[in-house]
C-alpha cells in the first residue's frame, strides 16, 4: 500500500522527455509515442499544447516562413470587395464604350447628311448655272447652250420695239408667236444664224393695265402657271421627238419663250390641206409621237403627263419628223402617285379621255387616249370637230370608228386620199391600235411602250 501511495510522487519526480518525430523527407510525420488513455496533469497542459501544435504543422520550423495571419472572414470579405470593384470597373468601361460608339455613329450620320445636302445644293447650282438659269435674272436664261451660245444673241428682245419688226406666225390665248433669226456665229460668219420661234406670254392684260376683275386675274394666273410648267418640263428634257425650250427672256410686260423654229408647221395645218401627206409620212409621224410619249411616261423620272395632246401641238421639223410641243398644261406625277386630281378639266374637246372629263383625275392613260384619237385622225383624215361626225348617230369620231371597224367594210374608215396605195392592211392595223388606245376603261388601254412596240411591228 505504501508503494502504491508513492507511485504519483515517483512519476512527478521522473523526468519526462518529449516525443520524437523523425523527419523522413516527406511532409507526413509519424507519431512514435503511444497514446495515453488518461489525461495528463494540468501542469503539463502547456507542454501538451505545444506538442499538438508541432504535430499539426507538417514542416520543420526552420522552413516555415513568417505569414500574415488573416482570419477567413476578413480574407473572404477582401476577395468579395476586390471582385465587386473589378466587375464594376468592367461594367463602367463597357457602358463607356457603348456610349462612345453611339455618339460617334450619330455624329457621323449627321455629318454625312449635312455634307450630302451641301454637295447636292452645290451640284444643282452648278447645273443651273451651266443651263443659264441664274445668268442675268432680268434678261435671258439659256437652257440649250448648244443652240444659243451667247446671251448677247437675244439682246434685241430686251428692247421695247424688239418684237415689232418680227413676223407673226401664230396666235394663241396667251399671246402671239413670232419668227426671228439669230445673228451668225462669229467663229463661222458665213453660216446664217439659227431661226427661232418666240412665244409671247403676257404679264398684264392686253391693254397694259393691271387686272381689274377676277376673270382677268384668273387669266393671268393661268398664263403664269403655263410659263412655270413649260420651264419645269421642257426646260431640262431632251429627246428627238420633243420640242425643247432653248431660252427664257423676262420683260416688264411679258415673258418670251424661245424654241427652235419648225418650218413645216403643225400636223393640224398639214392635215387641213397645207400639203399632202402620203401614208408612209403619216406612219413615221405616228411612230415619232409614240416615241416621245414613251420618253415622257416611262424614261423620264418623274413621269410627265402632257394633258393637251392634239395635232395642233405636234410640230414637224425639216425631215417631217414629229415634235411634241406646248407643255403649258403638262404635269409631273411622282412615282408614288397613281393619279393627279385637277381643279377643272383642261385640254381640247374630242381628245379628252372620258374618265378625266368625269372625275377630274388624269393619268398617263389620258395621254394614250389622246394619242389614239390622233392615230384615227392620221388614217381617217378628219378631225374630231369635223362636221361629218355631227351628222352621224355616234356624233364622236371614236364611236363612229368602232362601228365602222366592226362592220363588213372596215376600209370605209380610211381617208379616200390614201385608198389604193397598197397599204390598206397596214392602215387597218393602225386603226385597231387606235381603238385599243381609246377604250373607255383606262386599265384596258396599252402603255406608251406597248404602243411603240405594236406600231414598230407593222411591216411595210
BANUVO-120372 format. One line per 8 residues: number of its first residue (from 1); their letters; for each residue y, z, x of C-alpha. Coordinates in Angstrom, 2 decimals. Layout:
N
NUM	A	Y/Z/X; ...
//
This chain:
460
1	XXXXXXXX	0.00/0.00/0.00; 2.28/0.78/2.90; 1.56/-2.66/4.35; 2.42/-4.32/1.08; 5.69/-2.40/0.92; 6.69/-3.50/4.45; 5.99/-7.16/3.80; 9.51/-8.04/2.44
9	XXXXXXXX	11.12/-6.42/5.41; 8.98/-8.45/7.78; 9.87/-11.58/6.02; 13.57/-10.84/6.32; 13.27/-9.93/9.98; 11.31/-13.02/10.92; 13.50/-15.99/11.97; 13.37/-18.92/9.61
17	XXXXXXXX	13.53/-22.31/11.29; 14.94/-25.29/9.37; 12.52/-28.01/8.30; 12.24/-31.05/10.50; 12.82/-34.52/9.07; 11.69/-37.08/11.57; 13.54/-40.46/11.53; 11.12/-43.35/11.73
25	XXXXXXXX	13.67/-46.17/11.96; 13.94/-46.77/8.25; 16.21/-45.38/5.60; 13.35/-43.47/3.94; 12.95/-39.83/5.01; 9.80/-37.75/4.61; 9.76/-34.12/3.82; 7.39/-32.17/6.06
33	XXXXXXXX	7.81/-28.68/4.78; 5.68/-27.53/1.91; 7.21/-26.88/-1.46; 7.86/-23.16/-2.02; 6.86/-22.29/-5.52; 9.12/-19.30/-5.66; 12.91/-19.11/-5.41; 14.36/-18.04/-2.09
41	XXXXXXXX	16.63/-15.08/-1.83; 20.26/-15.55/-2.68; 21.31/-15.22/0.91; 19.51/-18.41/1.70; 21.10/-20.46/-1.15; 23.81/-21.90/1.05; 21.35/-22.98/3.70; 19.12/-24.50/0.99
49	XXXXXXXX	22.10/-26.42/-0.47; 22.91/-27.83/2.98; 19.35/-28.89/3.49; 19.29/-30.55/-0.02; 22.42/-32.50/0.78; 20.87/-33.57/4.05; 17.79/-34.77/2.20; 19.87/-36.85/-0.32
57	XXXXXXXX	21.68/-38.70/2.49; 19.30/-41.41/3.82; 21.32/-41.99/7.01; 21.78/-39.80/10.07; 25.12/-38.00/10.20; 26.25/-39.87/13.26; 26.01/-43.18/11.33; 27.87/-42.04/8.23
65	XXXXXXXX	31.48/-43.22/8.23; 34.32/-41.45/6.58; 34.73/-42.63/2.98; 37.43/-42.10/0.43; 35.99/-40.10/-2.32; 36.83/-41.68/-5.66; 35.44/-40.50/-8.86; 33.61/-43.07/-11.01
73	XXXXXXXX	36.09/-42.73/-13.87; 39.08/-43.46/-11.61; 37.30/-46.43/-9.99; 36.40/-47.87/-13.39; 39.99/-47.39/-14.58; 41.41/-49.15/-11.49; 38.94/-52.01/-11.88; 39.84/-52.48/-15.54
81	XXXXXXXX	43.56/-52.35/-14.72; 43.22/-54.98/-11.97; 41.12/-57.20/-14.21; 43.63/-56.95/-17.09; 46.53/-57.75/-14.76; 44.68/-60.76/-13.38; 43.87/-62.07/-16.86; 47.46/-61.51/-17.96
89	XXXXXXXX	48.73/-63.43/-14.96; 46.36/-66.33/-15.62; 47.34/-66.44/-19.30; 51.03/-66.40/-18.42; 50.53/-69.19/-15.86; 48.64/-71.32/-18.41; 51.36/-70.87/-21.05; 54.00/-71.73/-18.47
97	XXXXXXXX	52.16/-74.95/-17.53; 51.75/-75.94/-21.20; 55.41/-75.23/-21.89; 56.49/-77.26/-18.88; 54.25/-80.18/-19.92; 55.60/-80.22/-23.49; 59.21/-80.06/-22.34; 58.57/-82.82/-19.81
105	XXXXXXXX	56.92/-85.05/-22.42; 59.74/-84.58/-24.94; 62.37/-85.20/-22.27; 60.61/-88.35/-21.09; 60.23/-89.61/-24.66; 63.90/-89.09/-25.46; 64.93/-90.71/-22.19; 62.67/-93.70/-22.92
113	XXXXXXXX	64.08/-94.13/-26.42; 67.66/-93.87/-25.16; 67.09/-96.33/-22.32; 65.29/-98.75/-24.68; 68.19/-98.64/-27.14; 70.72/-99.23/-24.36; 68.73/-102.14/-22.94; 68.31/-103.65/-26.42
121	XXXXXXXX	72.04/-103.39/-27.05; 72.85/-104.97/-23.70; 70.37/-107.77/-24.35; 71.92/-108.52/-27.74; 75.40/-108.51/-26.24; 74.31/-110.96/-23.55; 72.60/-113.25/-26.08; 75.59/-113.19/-28.40
129	XXXXXXXX	77.94/-113.92/-25.51; 75.78/-116.87/-24.48; 75.83/-118.14/-28.05; 79.58/-117.69/-28.16; 79.78/-115.11/-30.94; 82.22/-112.92/-29.05; 84.27/-115.67/-27.49; 87.79/-115.80/-28.80
137	XXXXXXXX	87.24/-114.00/-32.13; 90.29/-115.65/-33.67; 89.16/-119.14/-32.66; 85.87/-120.95/-32.13; 82.46/-119.33/-31.83; 79.96/-121.76/-30.34; 76.32/-121.41/-31.36; 74.97/-124.53/-29.64
145	XXXXXXXX	76.37/-124.98/-26.10; 74.08/-127.98/-25.71; 76.15/-129.95/-28.22; 79.60/-128.33/-27.84; 80.05/-127.32/-24.22; 83.68/-126.15/-24.34; 85.70/-124.26/-26.92; 88.68/-126.44/-25.97
153	XXXXXXXX	86.97/-129.37/-27.67; 87.63/-127.68/-31.02; 91.21/-126.68/-30.23; 92.59/-129.33/-32.60; 91.13/-127.36/-35.55; 93.44/-124.42/-34.83; 96.49/-126.50/-35.72; 97.91/-126.37/-39.23
161	XXXXXXXX	97.54/-130.13/-39.63; 94.25/-130.31/-37.75; 92.31/-131.43/-40.83; 94.98/-133.62/-42.42; 94.14/-136.72/-40.40; 90.35/-136.36/-40.76; 88.15/-138.39/-43.09; 86.82/-136.55/-46.16
169	XXXXXXXX	83.12/-137.38/-46.62; 82.25/-134.89/-49.37; 83.47/-132.16/-51.68; 81.81/-129.03/-52.94; 82.55/-125.90/-54.89; 83.83/-124.08/-51.81; 85.86/-126.90/-50.23; 85.78/-130.30/-48.56
177	XXXXXXXX	83.56/-131.72/-45.83; 85.30/-133.68/-43.06; 84.17/-136.04/-40.35; 85.54/-135.80/-36.80; 84.72/-136.90/-33.28; 84.91/-134.61/-30.27; 86.63/-135.74/-27.06; 84.32/-137.23/-24.40
185	XXXXXXXX	82.74/-135.09/-21.74; 84.95/-135.04/-18.59; 81.84/-135.46/-16.44; 80.94/-138.62/-18.37; 84.19/-140.08/-19.71; 82.66/-143.46/-20.56; 80.36/-141.91/-23.16; 82.04/-141.24/-26.54
193	XXXXXXXX	82.18/-137.71/-27.86; 79.83/-136.30/-30.45; 80.50/-136.97/-34.14; 80.58/-133.76/-36.17; 80.82/-132.71/-39.82; 83.23/-129.90/-40.70; 82.57/-127.81/-43.79; 85.67/-126.03/-45.05
201	XXXXXXXX	85.29/-122.75/-46.95; 88.46/-121.29/-48.40; 89.54/-117.69/-47.88; 92.06/-117.85/-50.71; 92.46/-119.68/-53.98; 93.25/-123.42/-53.80; 97.00/-122.88/-54.23; 97.05/-120.50/-51.26
209	XXXXXXXX	97.85/-117.36/-53.24; 95.92/-114.14/-53.33; 93.30/-113.87/-56.11; 94.87/-112.64/-59.33; 91.81/-112.41/-61.59; 88.30/-111.05/-61.45; 86.92/-114.58/-61.63; 88.87/-115.66/-58.56
217	XXXXXXXX	87.77/-112.53/-56.69; 84.13/-113.20/-57.54; 84.55/-116.80/-56.40; 85.96/-115.72/-53.04; 83.19/-113.14/-52.62; 80.66/-115.89/-53.27; 82.21/-118.09/-50.58; 82.23/-115.22/-48.08
225	XXXXXXXX	78.58/-114.49/-48.79; 77.76/-118.14/-48.20; 79.52/-118.03/-44.84; 77.63/-114.93/-43.74; 74.34/-116.37/-44.98; 74.77/-119.64/-43.09; 75.83/-117.91/-39.88; 72.94/-115.42/-40.04
233	XXXXXXXX	70.32/-118.08/-40.71; 71.14/-121.47/-39.19; 73.41/-119.94/-36.56; 70.42/-119.00/-34.41; 67.45/-121.11/-35.55; 66.44/-124.42/-34.01; 63.98/-126.92/-35.49; 63.96/-130.68/-35.60
241	XXXXXXXX	63.88/-130.68/-39.43; 66.71/-128.14/-39.88; 70.41/-128.89/-39.58; 71.74/-126.35/-37.04; 75.13/-124.68/-37.13; 76.98/-125.75/-33.98; 80.13/-123.63/-34.21; 82.31/-121.50/-36.45
249	XXXXXXXX	86.12/-121.60/-36.43; 88.21/-118.97/-38.19; 91.62/-119.90/-39.53; 94.11/-117.80/-41.52; 93.35/-119.63/-44.76; 89.75/-120.78/-44.33; 86.52/-120.82/-42.34; 85.26/-124.00/-40.70
257	XXXXXXXX	81.55/-124.52/-40.14; 80.69/-127.26/-37.62; 77.49/-129.32/-37.97; 76.06/-132.45/-36.44; 77.08/-135.48/-38.49; 74.21/-137.27/-40.30; 75.34/-140.85/-40.73; 72.61/-141.73/-43.26
265	XXXXXXXX	73.89/-139.12/-45.67; 71.75/-137.15/-48.08; 68.47/-138.04/-49.73; 70.26/-137.80/-53.07; 72.65/-140.64/-52.17; 69.87/-142.80/-50.75; 67.67/-142.47/-53.83; 70.64/-143.25/-56.07
273	XXXXXXXX	70.95/-146.73/-54.61; 72.92/-146.47/-51.39; 69.99/-148.10/-49.61; 66.38/-148.92/-50.33; 63.61/-146.68/-49.06; 60.07/-148.01/-48.70; 57.08/-145.74/-49.21; 56.43/-145.03/-45.52
281	XXXXXXXX	60.03/-143.82/-45.06; 59.69/-141.57/-48.13; 56.40/-140.22/-46.83; 57.98/-139.33/-43.45; 60.82/-137.59/-45.27; 58.28/-135.52/-47.25; 56.48/-134.57/-44.04; 59.76/-133.54/-42.40
289	XXXXXXXX	60.79/-131.31/-45.32; 57.35/-129.65/-45.36; 57.53/-129.05/-41.60; 60.96/-127.43/-41.93; 59.72/-125.19/-44.74; 56.71/-124.13/-42.67; 59.05/-123.00/-39.91; 61.27/-121.05/-42.33
297	XXXXXXXX	58.41/-119.40/-44.22; 55.81/-118.79/-41.51; 57.03/-119.33/-37.96; 60.39/-117.56/-38.28; 60.35/-113.75/-38.47; 61.53/-112.56/-40.90; 60.87/-115.49/-43.19; 63.83/-117.35/-44.67
305	XXXXXXXX	63.89/-118.46/-48.30; 66.26/-121.37/-48.87; 66.65/-120.95/-52.68; 68.50/-124.25/-53.17; 66.13/-126.96/-52.02; 67.06/-130.33/-53.58; 67.69/-133.94/-52.46; 71.43/-133.29/-52.06
313	XXXXXXXX	70.64/-130.66/-49.39; 68.26/-132.94/-47.47; 70.19/-134.93/-44.87; 68.84/-137.94/-42.97; 69.51/-138.46/-39.26; 69.73/-141.75/-37.37; 65.94/-142.15/-37.48; 65.75/-141.38/-41.22
321	XXXXXXXX	64.11/-138.03/-40.48; 64.77/-135.21/-42.91; 67.00/-132.24/-42.04; 67.17/-129.29/-44.44; 70.83/-128.25/-44.79; 73.17/-125.95/-46.76; 71.83/-122.42/-46.26; 74.60/-120.80/-48.28
329	XXXXXXXX	72.09/-119.23/-50.70; 69.36/-118.53/-48.14; 67.94/-115.04/-47.78; 65.84/-113.38/-45.11; 62.88/-111.46/-46.54; 61.31/-108.73/-44.36; 57.56/-108.86/-43.85; 57.06/-105.58/-45.73
337	XXXXXXXX	58.64/-107.01/-48.92; 56.74/-109.05/-51.48; 59.83/-110.41/-53.20; 63.61/-110.14/-53.46; 65.44/-109.44/-56.70; 68.70/-111.28/-57.28; 71.58/-110.21/-59.49; 71.63/-113.63/-61.13
345	XXXXXXXX	69.92/-116.99/-60.87; 71.22/-119.23/-58.10; 70.19/-122.80/-57.48; 70.11/-126.14/-59.27; 68.63/-126.71/-62.71; 65.41/-128.69/-62.55; 64.45/-127.29/-59.14; 64.37/-123.59/-60.07
353	XXXXXXXX	60.90/-122.08/-60.47; 60.12/-120.57/-63.89; 59.40/-117.04/-62.59; 62.73/-116.93/-60.74; 64.62/-118.02/-63.84; 62.85/-115.42/-66.00; 62.60/-112.36/-63.74; 65.29/-112.98/-61.07
361	XXXXXXXX	62.59/-112.37/-58.45; 62.17/-115.01/-55.78; 59.66/-115.53/-53.01; 58.69/-118.34/-50.67; 56.70/-119.83/-53.56; 60.02/-120.59/-55.27; 60.84/-122.96/-52.41; 57.36/-124.50/-52.81
369	XXXXXXXX	58.13/-125.22/-56.46; 61.40/-126.93/-55.49; 59.57/-128.93/-52.83; 57.02/-130.06/-55.43; 59.87/-131.40/-57.55; 61.24/-133.28/-54.51; 57.79/-134.81/-53.90; 57.77/-136.01/-57.51
377	XXXXXXXX	61.28/-137.46/-57.09; 60.21/-139.36/-53.96; 57.34/-141.07/-55.81; 58.77/-141.36/-59.33; 62.24/-142.42/-58.14; 64.07/-140.36/-60.80; 65.91/-137.04/-60.61; 65.12/-134.16/-62.99
385	XXXXXXXX	68.55/-134.69/-64.56; 67.84/-138.35/-65.31; 68.46/-139.20/-69.00; 65.00/-140.76/-69.07; 63.36/-137.31/-69.33; 65.73/-136.15/-72.05; 64.27/-138.77/-74.36; 60.67/-137.67/-73.79
393	XXXXXXXX	58.75/-134.99/-75.65; 58.34/-132.99/-72.45; 62.08/-133.09/-71.61; 61.41/-131.99/-67.99; 60.17/-134.03/-65.04; 57.37/-131.57/-64.20; 55.82/-131.55/-67.69; 56.14/-135.32/-68.01
401	XXXXXXXX	54.40/-135.81/-64.68; 51.50/-133.56/-65.69; 50.99/-135.56/-68.89; 51.07/-138.95/-67.15; 48.78/-137.86/-64.30; 46.17/-136.65/-66.82; 46.31/-139.93/-68.77; 44.26/-143.08/-68.29
409	XXXXXXXX	47.10/-144.77/-66.38; 48.46/-142.36/-63.74; 50.12/-145.21/-61.83; 52.74/-145.32/-64.60; 54.40/-142.40/-62.82; 55.08/-144.44/-59.65; 58.54/-145.90/-59.01; 58.47/-149.59/-60.05
417	XXXXXXXX	60.12/-150.44/-56.72; 57.01/-149.15/-54.92; 54.32/-150.68/-57.13; 52.32/-153.44/-55.41; 52.92/-152.29/-51.85; 49.27/-151.35/-51.32; 49.87/-147.58/-51.09; 49.23/-146.65/-54.73
425	XXXXXXXX	46.29/-144.41/-53.82; 48.35/-142.50/-51.23; 51.24/-142.10/-53.68; 48.91/-140.71/-56.36; 47.64/-138.17/-53.82; 51.22/-137.07/-53.17; 51.80/-136.71/-56.92; 48.72/-134.49/-57.18
433	XXXXXXXX	50.15/-132.32/-54.40; 53.43/-132.21/-56.36; 51.59/-130.92/-59.44; 49.79/-128.38/-57.27; 53.16/-127.13/-55.93; 54.74/-126.86/-59.40; 52.07/-124.71/-61.04; 53.50/-122.16/-63.47
441	XXXXXXXX	51.67/-119.32/-61.74; 53.16/-118.86/-58.24; 49.84/-117.47/-56.97; 48.20/-120.85/-57.62; 50.75/-122.75/-55.53; 49.89/-123.55/-51.91; 51.76/-122.19/-48.92; 54.03/-124.39/-46.84
449	XXXXXXXX	51.37/-124.51/-44.13; 48.78/-125.76/-46.62; 51.24/-128.34/-47.95; 51.80/-129.69/-44.42; 48.05/-129.89/-43.87; 47.42/-131.75/-47.15; 50.22/-134.27/-46.52; 49.08/-134.87/-42.95
457	XXXX	45.55/-135.73/-44.15; 46.79/-138.66/-46.24; 45.94/-141.78/-44.23; 47.96/-144.99/-44.42
//
